[in-house]
Amino acid sequence: MTEQANSTQQGPSGPASSPERESDAIYQGEPPQLVGRVLEAEVDETAKKVRFMEIYQCDWLLLPDECEFQKYRILIQRVSFASRIDKSAPEKGRVLRGVEADILGYRD
């Protein structure tokens, strides 16, 4: 019963609990939780890389852990710039710019 209670708590809390994934979001954890938003993603399947101009609202993103973006499982390898708060846009929270990630495979 506790498993059911836990899934109920995670469940019908509105649109955020929908199984649909947002195309501009990064997810992590089990069950997957939204941990960041992206701007200008470029997927290079040949090189098995994803490049993001910016990832924002990513206070809960754990950089050394695997993530999910769209249909891909990725691991962030490089961040050119990181800031706890962007003074010109404080609502963005932690901001990472010039991010490059390896494509590890595809989501199940």
Backbone bond lengths (Angstrom), bond angles and torsions (degrees), N, CA, C in turn:
res aa  C-N    CA-C-N  psi(-1)  N-CA   C-N-CA  omega(-1)  CA-C   N-CA-C  phi
1 M - - - 1.446 - - 1.518 112.81 -
2 T 1.331 116.95 -32.55 1.459 118.26 -179.81 1.522 111.28 -65.28
3 E 1.352 117.95 -34.70 1.460 118.86 176.57 1.515 110.72 -61.57
4 Q 1.332 116.31 -42.13 1.456 120.37 179.35 1.525 110.34 -65.19
5 A 1.321 116.86 -40.46 1.467 120.40 179.23 1.522 110.44 -62.88
6 N 1.350 116.53 -41.83 1.455 119.43 179.09 1.512 111.59 -64.08
7 S 1.329 117.58 -42.59 1.458 118.78 -179.24 1.519 111.05 -69.27
8 T 1.320 117.20 -29.54 1.456 119.98 177.32 1.523 109.86 -67.89
9 Q 1.350 116.61 -39.61 1.459 119.49 178.98 1.527 110.23 -63.07
10 Q 1.331 117.76 -37.54 1.453 121.34 179.94 1.524 110.93 -75.71
11 G 1.316 117.00 -24.76 1.453 124.67 -168.10 1.499 116.36 -70.72
12 P 1.354 116.48 -119.01 1.463 120.63 -164.85 1.519 114.41 -67.80
13 S 1.315 116.26 73.60 1.460 119.78 176.30 1.518 110.44 -108.06
14 G 1.326 116.84 10.92 1.455 120.05 178.04 1.504 111.20 122.18
15 P 1.332 117.05 -164.82 1.451 121.80 -175.14 1.529 114.03 -61.09
16 A 1.321 118.21 -28.07 1.461 120.72 -178.30 1.518 111.92 -64.51
17 S 1.331 118.51 -23.40 1.456 120.90 -177.99 1.518 112.02 -90.47
18 S 1.313 118.06 2.78 1.457 123.47 -179.78 1.523 110.06 -63.79
19 P 1.345 117.85 143.27 1.456 119.81 177.83 1.528 112.96 -69.52
20 E 1.327 117.36 -14.12 1.461 120.88 177.52 1.531 109.48 -65.37
21 R 1.328 115.15 136.57 1.458 120.46 176.89 1.518 109.45 -94.87
22 E 1.313 115.71 143.16 1.457 120.80 176.73 1.530 108.44 -85.41
23 S 1.315 117.34 137.55 1.465 121.41 -173.50 1.528 113.20 -71.74
24 D 1.338 117.52 -17.66 1.469 120.06 -179.80 1.524 111.74 -107.09
25 A 1.333 117.14 25.34 1.462 120.54 -174.22 1.525 111.86 -123.17
26 I 1.334 114.62 152.13 1.459 122.66 173.09 1.525 107.01 -112.50
27 Y 1.321 115.59 137.15 1.465 122.43 -177.82 1.521 109.74 -120.42
28 Q 1.343 114.45 151.01 1.456 120.99 178.13 1.512 108.99 -149.93
29 G 1.322 115.90 155.95 1.459 120.99 173.32 1.506 113.25 93.45
30 E 1.324 113.74 178.96 1.459 121.48 179.62 1.514 108.59 -134.78
31 P 1.301 121.24 111.62 1.455 126.15 -1.57 1.531 110.19 -69.80
32 P 1.328 116.77 153.78 1.465 120.27 -176.99 1.530 112.61 -57.19
33 Q 1.332 115.26 130.66 1.462 122.79 177.95 1.519 108.82 -116.96
34 L 1.320 117.27 143.83 1.455 122.09 176.43 1.525 108.26 -68.03
35 V 1.350 116.96 121.93 1.462 120.79 -177.04 1.525 113.33 -123.73
36 G 1.333 117.95 3.24 1.454 120.18 178.80 1.514 111.86 -177.47
37 R 1.317 114.68 157.76 1.469 122.89 176.33 1.527 107.83 -117.05
38 V 1.332 116.97 147.92 1.458 120.02 -176.76 1.522 111.93 -120.19
39 L 1.331 114.64 152.25 1.458 122.91 171.34 1.519 107.66 -121.53
40 E 1.319 115.57 136.08 1.465 123.11 174.53 1.524 112.90 50.53
41 A 1.332 115.18 72.42 1.459 120.86 175.39 1.525 109.50 -88.42
42 E 1.312 116.05 138.86 1.460 122.62 177.73 1.521 107.77 -126.88
43 V 1.335 116.22 115.61 1.459 121.66 -179.04 1.525 108.68 -98.95
44 D 1.333 115.72 127.32 1.463 122.54 176.17 1.525 107.22 -120.46
45 E 1.339 115.83 89.40 1.469 120.12 -176.69 1.525 111.85 -64.99
46 T 1.330 118.41 -30.91 1.462 121.38 179.39 1.526 110.58 -62.49
47 A 1.324 116.50 -45.51 1.469 121.52 179.47 1.525 112.38 -86.35
48 K 1.333 116.98 -5.27 1.470 123.30 -177.34 1.531 110.86 57.25
49 K 1.347 114.72 48.70 1.467 122.12 -179.45 1.523 110.16 -132.79
50 V 1.330 114.78 150.17 1.463 122.23 168.41 1.519 105.70 -126.69
51 R 1.331 115.73 131.76 1.469 120.78 177.65 1.524 108.40 -116.93
52 F 1.315 114.69 135.73 1.465 121.17 178.95 1.522 107.91 -119.50
53 M 1.330 116.97 131.23 1.458 119.15 173.08 1.530 108.76 -63.85
54 E 1.357 115.37 -41.19 1.462 119.11 -177.41 1.528 110.06 -154.68
55 I 1.314 114.96 142.09 1.468 122.75 168.11 1.523 105.81 -120.42
56 Y 1.326 117.27 126.53 1.463 121.18 -178.03 1.525 110.00 -130.14
57 Q 1.331 115.69 172.39 1.467 122.39 -174.00 1.524 109.57 50.74
58 C 1.331 115.85 44.75 1.462 120.49 -172.96 1.524 113.15 -116.77
59 D 1.336 116.34 35.11 1.460 120.00 179.39 1.528 112.24 -58.78
60 W 1.328 117.96 -30.69 1.465 122.14 -176.35 1.522 113.04 -95.66
61 L 1.322 118.13 0.16 1.460 121.71 178.86 1.526 109.49 -73.87
62 L 1.328 116.43 123.45 1.465 122.02 176.90 1.527 107.71 -96.68
63 L 1.327 116.39 108.85 1.458 121.32 -173.32 1.527 114.46 -60.15
64 P 1.324 120.68 -38.28 1.471 117.20 -178.13 1.531 114.24 -77.82
65 D 1.325 118.05 -1.56 1.466 121.29 -176.62 1.526 111.09 -102.56
66 E 1.318 114.49 152.88 1.456 121.94 176.82 1.529 110.48 -62.56
67 C 1.342 116.72 145.57 1.464 123.15 179.80 1.523 108.43 -128.03
68 E 1.323 114.41 173.07 1.457 121.04 173.76 1.525 108.29 -127.13
69 F 1.321 115.05 132.29 1.462 122.04 176.78 1.520 106.91 -135.71
70 Q 1.323 116.16 119.86 1.460 122.88 -175.82 1.522 108.56 52.05
71 K 1.324 119.39 -120.92 1.470 120.29 -177.58 1.523 112.67 -94.66
72 Y 1.338 117.74 5.71 1.459 121.91 -172.23 1.530 113.04 -105.82
73 R 1.335 114.83 149.32 1.461 122.48 164.99 1.521 104.75 -99.50
74 I 1.335 117.08 126.54 1.461 120.88 -174.00 1.527 110.75 -130.96
75 L 1.326 114.33 162.15 1.461 121.84 173.74 1.520 107.13 -134.78
76 I 1.317 117.04 120.32 1.463 122.43 -178.35 1.525 108.95 -70.29
77 Q 1.335 115.64 128.15 1.464 121.53 -176.95 1.523 113.29 -111.09
78 R 1.349 116.71 -29.92 1.465 119.10 -174.01 1.517 110.38 -145.22
79 V 1.334 115.44 136.88 1.469 122.71 174.54 1.524 106.77 -130.15
80 S 1.334 116.59 121.88 1.473 120.32 -179.20 1.523 112.38 -76.89
81 F 1.340 116.68 -36.31 1.468 121.25 -176.19 1.511 109.03 -146.26
82 A 1.327 116.27 136.33 1.468 121.40 176.58 1.521 109.21 -135.26
83 S 1.335 114.96 139.34 1.457 120.21 179.01 1.517 109.18 -142.58
84 R 1.315 116.28 136.52 1.463 120.34 178.52 1.524 110.18 -65.44
85 I 1.329 117.06 -42.34 1.473 121.18 178.31 1.520 107.96 -141.48
86 D 1.329 116.00 127.61 1.454 122.16 174.49 1.529 106.42 -81.53
87 K 1.330 117.43 111.24 1.463 120.74 -175.75 1.521 112.97 -60.08
88 S 1.340 117.15 -28.25 1.464 119.20 179.39 1.532 111.86 -80.65
89 A 1.349 117.77 -15.29 1.473 121.85 179.25 1.536 109.59 -150.09
90 P 1.334 117.02 72.79 1.466 119.88 -175.40 1.529 114.33 -61.70
91 E 1.334 117.97 -21.38 1.463 120.66 179.87 1.532 111.83 -69.37
92 K 1.335 117.55 -12.71 1.463 120.88 179.75 1.528 112.90 -79.27
93 G 1.342 118.24 -11.07 1.462 119.72 -178.91 1.520 110.60 63.96
94 R 1.349 116.40 -146.63 1.466 120.28 178.41 1.531 108.85 -65.35
95 V 1.333 115.49 137.16 1.459 121.89 -177.34 1.529 108.56 -125.71
96 L 1.326 115.78 132.15 1.458 122.79 173.65 1.523 107.20 -118.66
97 R 1.327 117.44 132.56 1.466 120.58 179.67 1.521 110.03 -124.07
98 G 1.320 115.33 152.69 1.458 120.18 179.95 1.522 111.30 62.84
99 V 1.318 116.55 51.70 1.461 121.67 -174.65 1.529 109.93 -96.29
100 E 1.327 115.60 135.20 1.458 121.53 175.77 1.525 108.60 -125.30
101 A 1.336 115.32 133.73 1.464 121.00 -178.99 1.519 109.69 -130.04
102 D 1.331 115.69 147.76 1.463 121.44 173.85 1.524 108.34 -86.07
103 I 1.333 116.36 141.22 1.462 121.46 171.95 1.524 107.23 -84.83
104 L 1.331 116.17 119.01 1.463 121.09 -179.63 1.512 112.20 -90.52
105 G 1.329 115.62 -27.24 1.462 120.40 -178.51 1.513 108.96 168.36
106 Y 1.320 115.17 -156.80 1.458 121.30 -177.76 1.519 110.03 -116.25
107 R 1.340 115.74 149.86 1.472 120.77 175.10 1.508 109.12 -63.83
108 D 1.312 115.51 150.89 1.476 120.54 176.07 1.493 111.59 -75.54
